[in-house]
Structures are given as structure tokens and as C-alpha cells.
Amino acid sequence: RHTKPHSAIASDVISANMSKTSMKFRPCIDLHAGKVKQIVGSTLTGNSAKQEGIAQPATNFSTDKPASNFAKMYLRDNLVGGHVILLGKDEENIIAAKSALAAYPNGLQVGGGVNLQNACSWLEAGASHVIVTSFVFKDGKVDYDNLKGLVDLVGKDRLVLDLSCRRKLDEPDGPYYVVTDRWQTYTDVPVDKSTLDELAQYCDEFLVHGVENEGKRCGILEDLVMLLGLHSPIPCTYAGGVKSIEDLDRVKILGAGKVDLTIGSALDCFGGDISYDEVIQWHKKENGLA
């Protein structure tokens, strides 16, 4: 019996999904020291789990199950546009990320240390898009030379800008600012209508982690989701703080159906309480795939 290769199956899945405009569930694979983990975003420091004298991030979940297994699960469930994030540049992470991309070619985006030197190699390894933060935000501002260099290299339609953000401690009611370097360094770039309109000229999508709530299962940042739904002119995915399956409907309402949602630590496949299978059923019903 003839069996389609992963690449052909993935192509069919992507074509079917990208024609839909409803809110989607976007899966994730977070890698730390070569292992699939779920961490508390605001506790990230250092470059590797093996660095001496560096406080390790608070970890909600860790598994020896290879990253490729999760990628195959996402392919099986017709999920497009999930992200693989390397939390550290060590070789173990790179190997694990490439194994996930090989298992689901052109179905996953990849981010973490992406620059002009390695962006093309990630696309060649099977990533649909590269996700970038630190390389295009330097000295607190947008580095347009680096940004335009990436657009020239890979094309606007293969680039995702990660606008993960948090409020400044001395401005608890102020704007959200883009943060870089494992979410520890504030930029002077606010996440607002002006920024979203400007940066949308250079990328295909935005990925936005609500850093303060990332990995804490304490509820989504509702005002941030509303802001993205109102002002993002391109596809946008929010992640951070999901605590129940009802948050899917909450994001759908607050984001006016235009903001996709990633759930990490709260899913049962990552040690949480929300049924992955129920999320898949929600996604399929929402997108007319049931």
C-alpha cells in the first residue's frame, strides 16, 4: 500500500488550514537543554541549563519524549502554524528542533537565536517561518538594518516577529513593552497600534507571549488580547496564562476572532489539567474541520 511521505501529508494539511480564517489553536514545542519543557517565562535567565552559577528557570514540565513525537502529533491533528522555541543555543536544542521540523515539514515555525547566518538553514530544515526577537531589537529600539536584512534574505512571508512583552515594574498600568534576551531585557518599543502597523510591513505574523503570565496558569492578559484583536493588521498568536478550556472562547471574544491561541503548561500532554483532545475538538469545530 502506498503511503504518502510526511512532506506530502503536511502540504495537504497546510493547504486545508490556511484557507480558513477562524481562530485557531496553535501548538508549541519549547526546548531547553534538548528536552521538551514548559517553563515559567519570567524566570528565564542564562543561555543553557548547564551554565554554572546561573539560576535555573522554574520548570512546570519536562519529558524525555522526543520533540519529533509532539511534531508528529500536531501533524496528525491537522494543526498548522505552531512554534518550536529554542530556550538556549546549545547543540542539544538545535538537534531536537531539527528533528521536530523533519517530522512535520513546513508545518512549524522556529525561533530562538535566529539571525542572518542561520535563518536560511532553519527554513531548509523544514521550518515554515523563522521567528525573531532579539536580532531585530537592539539597544532598546528596532534595528531596521537587521530587520530589512532578514526580509531580503528569507522574504516577508517567511518571517514572524516575536513581540513578547511585559509591563515595567514602575509602570503597572502603563503599556506593554517588547522584551528580549529570554524576556529579561526591556526595549523602548511599546506594543500598540503604531508599532503593530509599522512592523506588520516587514513580517507575515506576530507571536506575542504575555510574559508575566507565561507558564503560570493564572489567566490570560485580557487587555493585551483585546489590543491585539483591535490593532494587529496581520495574523497574530497570543500565549501566556491559559488556565482552562474556557479561555479559548474568552480569547475568541476578546480578540474578535482574529487572535490565535497557544496553550502550553495547562495542557495534559504537558502535565496540566486541560484535555489536549478537547482543545483539538474545539479547534476542529471552530474551523469547520469536525
N, C-alpha and C positions, 0 to 999 in steps of 0.2 A: 504493500500500500504506500502510495506516495505521500510524504509528509512535508508540508511547507517548512522552509527554514525560518528561524527566528526573525530574520530581516524582513521576509515577505509577510509574515503574520503581523509584525509590528507595523509595517506600512499600511496594511488593511485597517488595523485598529486606529492609527493616527488619522487616516482619511475620514473614517466614520465619525470620529470625535470632533475634529476641528471644524466640521460643518455646523456643529451645534453652538448655540450662543448662551445657553442656560448656565447658571452657576455650577461649578464643578468642584469635586473633591480632588485635591492634588496630593499625592502621596510623597513620602520623603524617605531618604536613607542618609542618616547622619553618621559620619565615620570619625572615630577618634582612636589613634594608635592601631589602625587597621581593623577595628571592630565596629559593628553596628551598635550605636549607643543612643540614648536620649539623655540630654544633659540640661541643667538649669542655665539658660543662656547668659544671665547676668554674672555667673561665676566663672566664665571662661577667662583663662589667662595663659600666657606662655604659648609655645608652638607645638609641644608634644607632651604626651602623657609621661614620657620618660625623662623629662628635664629635671635635673637635680635642683632642689631648693625652690621649686615652683609649686605653689598651692594648686592642687588638682581640682578640676571643676566638680560640682555636685552632680552625681550621676543618678538618674532615675532608673535606667535600664541599660543592661549590656548583655550581649549574647555572642556565642561562638558560631551561630548560624551565619554562613557567608552572605555578603551583600548581594551576591548574584541570586540567592534564593528569594530575597524580597523583590528584586527586579523581575524575576520570573512570575511572581505572584501578581505584581502590578500589570504585567503583560496579559496574564490570564484573565484579569478582571477588567480589561479594556480601559485602563487608566492612563491618560496622556498628560505630559507636562509636569510630572513630578520632579523633585530635585534631589540630587546627590550632593551633599555638602561635606567637604574635607575640613575637619577641625584640626588643622595641623598639616604640615607639608612633608611628613615622614613618608618613606618609601612604602610602608605597610598600607597607608591610606591610599596612595596612588594605585597600588596593585588592586586593592579592594574596589576602588571606584571603577577602574577599567574593567574588572570582572562584571560589575553590575551593568555597565554600558554595553558590554558584549552580549549580555543576556537579554537586553531589551534595546537594540539599536534604534536610535532616533526617537526613542520614547521618553528619555530622561534628560534633564538639564544637569549641568555640573558646575559647582562653584567652590571656591576656596583656593586663594593664591593664583588665580588666573591673571595672566599678563600677555604682553605681545609675544613673548618667547614660547609660551606653551598653549595658547588658545587654539591654534590650529590642530595641535596633536590631540587635544580633547575631542574636537569635532571628528577627527579621523578615527578616534577610538569608539565613536558611536554616539556622542552627545548630540542632542538636537540643538541645544543652545549652550553658551557659556554664561555663567552668572558672575558679575563683577561688582566689587565694592571698593576695597582699599586702593586698587590700582588707579581708579579714576577720581578718588577723593584724596588730595594731598594738601598738607598744611591747612586743613580746615575748609578747603574750597574744592570746587570741581576742577580737575586738571583736564582742560579741553584738548590739549595735545595728546594725552594718553587716550582719552575717550574717542577722539576722531581717528586716532591710530588704530584702535580696535575696530571701529566701524569700517574703516578702509580694509582692514585685514580679513574680518570674518563676515561683514555685512550687518546692517541694522537688524535684519530679520533673524539673525542667529545670536543676538545679544540680549541678555536680561540684566537690568540694573537692580542690584540689591539695595533697597533704601531702608534697611533695618534701622530702627530708631528708638530713641528714648528721650524722656524729658530731663532737663538739667535739674540737679538737686535743689538749686536755689531758685528755680522757676517751676514750682509744682503745678501751676496752672498755665504755664507757657506752652510754646509749640514743641512738637516732637522734632528732634534733630537727628540727622543721619549719623550713625556711629560706625567706626571702622576698627580694624585690628582686633578681631574677635570680640567686637562690640564694646571695647573698653575706651576708645578714643572718640570724643565728640568732635564733629565738624561744626562749621557755622552755617550749614545748609539745612534750613527747615523743610519739613515735609508739608508743603502747602500747594495751593493751586498753581502758583507761579512756577515753583520748582517742578511739579509734575508736568506742566505744559512744556516747559523748556527741555527737560530731559527726555520726554517722550519722542522728541525729534531724532533721538540717537539710538533707540532700542525698540525691541519688539514687545517686551513685557516688563513689569516691575514685580519684584518679590519683596515683601515687607514683613519682617519679624517685629512684633511688639516685644522688644527685648525684656522689659521689666516683668512681663508675664510669661515669657517663653519658658516652657518646662515646668511651670508651677501649678498648672491645672486650677487656676484661681478665677477663671473667667476671661473672656476676650476684652480687648481695649475697644469699647463700643464707639467712642468718639473718633478713634483712628480709622475704624472700619467705615464709619459714615463719611469721613473726609475722603477716603479713597473712592468710595462709591459715587460721591458727588463730583470729584475733580480729576480722577485719573482718566485720561483720554485713550488709554491703551489697556489691554488685559492686565490684571493685577491679582496677585495672590497674597493673602494675609495668613500669618502663622503666629500663634502665641496665646496660651492660656486656656485653650478649649478644655472644658470640664465635663460636658455632657453632650449627648447627641442632639439635644435641643439647640445647641449653639450653631448647628448647620442652618436651621431655619432663622435663627437670630441674625447670622451674617447675611443670609439671603435678603432679609427685610432691611437691615441697616445699610447694607451695601447696594441696595436696589437691584439685586440680582447680577451685579457687574463685578463683584469681588469673589474670587475663588478662595477656597479654604484648605489649609494644610492642618492635619491633626497628627501629633507625634506621641508624646508621653501618655496621653489619655487613652490611646488605643490598646485593646487587649493583646495585640501582637507585639506591643512594646511594654507590656506589663501593666497596662492601665485597665480601666473599667468599661470603656466604650467598645461595643462589639464592632470589630472591623467589618464583619459580614453585614451588619445593619447599616453601616456607613455606605458600603457598596450598594446595597439595595436603595438607599436614599438617592445616591448619585445616579443610579440607573433610571429610577423613576423620574427624577428631575430632568434628565437629559433624553427621555423617551427611548431608553435602551432596555427597559424591563421587559 
